[in-house]
Structures are given as C-alpha cells and as structure tokens.
C-alpha cells in the first residue's frame, strides 16, 4: 500500500466526511463536490470531453481518449447518493479508463432527487441506454459501469434487461456499489467509524429524498433483491473499511447463486470509489489497470437478445 493512502483517508475522514455529515442542503453538496472535482480530478492529456445529446434521450457527456483503438463504449452511471454528482464530476476518471482501453465513454445526465425522486433516475438511465443502441452501437460493444448510487442504477438497468426490456451489454462493473436500501449488511454498522467518506447517519436522509415513500424492497430499488437470469460477467470492487463492503460481498454472492460470473476485488482500507483519485493515488491507477485488463478479456456473446 502507498504512503498516500492513509494521508488521503485522513483528509477525507476529517474534512469531506464531516462536511457531508453536517450538510442538509443538497444544493451546497452539489456545488462543493463540483468544485472539488474541478480542482482535483484531471483527465489524461489529449482527452476530449464534450456534452452532447443522444437522439431520443437527454444529454450525455462523451469522453474520447487521444487515441481510440476499440469499438467498445463504456456506458457509465455516476454516483452521489442519487442527490449530487454529475457526469462532469466523474468524467476525468472515465477519461483515465477510456485511455487504457482506447474506447469512448458515454455518461448520461440523469435527474437527481429530491427534485426528481424514484423512478426518475432509472428511467433516464434506461432511456439513455436504449438511445445509445438506437444510435448504432451494438449491445455487445457496451460495457456498463457505475459507482455507489450509480452502481445501484447500473444493476437496476441490468435486471430490467435480464427481464427482457432490451439486449444486454457485454459486461458490467461497479465501484463500491450500493445494493441494499435496507442497509442490512454488518459493515454498515461495523465500519461506520472507519469509513473515510460516507457518514452512515446521512444515508437515511438521502434515501428518503430518493425514495419519496417508495418501498426499499422493490427490486428496481435494491439490486440485491432483483433477479439476473442470463446476465453477462460482472466485476465489483470495494474497500474493506467501507460501510458498503457487505453490499458488494452479498451482491457478488447473489449473482453467483444465479449462475452469473461475478468477480469481487476487496481492497484493504481504500476509500469509497477510490479510482476517482487516479491523479494522485497509486492504488486508484492500479484498480483502473486491473479493470481494463478484465474488460479486454471478456468476450462478446454469439448473439444479442
């Protein structure tokens, strides 16, 4: 482990986690995170990041590396507790992954809570996925990804596709995904103090804003309760001290129980969605390297359904 890891964890725990814990104004959280992203996160040199519109859907952020050598398209859903974050805050990280693959990344702008509670986000994501297909991209060239709440939305999308709503992507990956809105994993309590980013006490407020009275047991909300027949390979990574550690563990086991090829990489004491710190943290770059290798090894299926 690098010397930067404990320093970053300390900063996040003392500054960012406390800021999230005491802030109730989602507009301030959005502004603060957007400012942090502009200051700290940089895409590789030569990366083109442009906002455009998918016909039949809303706006997307298109991230193109300096050199493209692959037909793959990364369809990435950003996290932020369903109430903050945007493709703009995550575009640099996707630029780093896109560079490793020589592939384009597309990040949909989905509506945020509390202004647009469930099911607005998942509907926007599903519409953007279909619009990407309608634009001519083959499902077998799409890699779906997401982090935290965006990981939940990625699995929500996958469960819908498994139920027959459209052709499935080649693969799916998730950084520190939220999969259980009931927060029944032991790590939600055991890691509450050790977690470097997410204040466990704030989870209820953000969930309330997103759910707006919807049942957290709805499979369209909690991926851990959904079915994934015939799903493509899945790759998940999570930190050992995250409150969402058991969300990742149980999701991987749930997928395997249904015959899905699911890889889980649990890393020691790394912060929530650490690949976003790829500019400074060696472990973040190593994780993106590992993910890129995994993606290149996933073969397309013979047919699209």
C-alpha positions, 0 to 999 in steps of 0.5 A: 500500500502507498504512503498516500493512502492513509494521508488521503483517508485522513483528509477525507475522514476529517474534512469531506466526511464531516462536511457531508455529515453536517450538510442538509442542503443538497444544493451546497453538496452539489456545488462543493463536490463540483468544485472539488472535482474541478480542482482535483480530478484531471483527465489524461492529456489529449482527452476530449470531453464534450456534452452532447445529446443522444437522439431520443434521450437527454444529454450525455457527456462523451469522453474520447481518449487521444487515441481510440483503438476499440469499438467498445463504449463504456456506458457509465452511471455516476454516483452521489447518493442519487442527490449530487454528482454529475457526469462532469464530476466523474468524467476525468476518471472515465477519461483515465479508463477510456485511455487504457482501453482506447474506447469512448465513454458515454455518461448520461445526465440523469435527474437527481432527487429530491427534485426528481425522486424514484423512478426518475433516475432509472428511467433516464438511465434506461432511456439513455441506454436504449438511445445509445443502441438506437444510435448504432452501437451494438449491445455487445460493444457496451460495457456498463459501469457505475459507482455507489448510487450509480452502481445501484442504477447500473444493476437496476438497468441490468435486471430490467434487461435480464427481464427482457426490456432490451439486449444486454451489454457485454459486461458490467462493473461497479465501484463500491456499489450500493445494493441494499436500501435496507442497509442490512449488511454488518459493515454498515454498522461495523465500519461506520467509524472507519469509513473515510467518506460516507457518514452512515447517519446521512444515508437515511436522509438521502434515501428518503429524498430518493425514495419519496415513500417508495418501498426499499424492497422493490427490486428496481430499488435494491439490486440485491433483491432483483433477479439476473437470469442470463446476465453477462460477467460482472466485476465489483470492487470495494474497500474493506473499511467501507460501510458498503463492503457487505453490499458488494460481498452479498451482491457478488454472492447473489449473482453467483447463486444465479449462475452469473460470473461475478468477480469481487476485488476487496481492497484493504482500507481504500476509500469509497470509489477510490479510482476517482483519485487516479491523479494522485493515488497509486492504488486508484491507477492500479484498480483502473489497470486491473479493470481494463485488463478484465474488460479486454478479456471478456468476450462478446456473446454469439448473439444479442437478445 
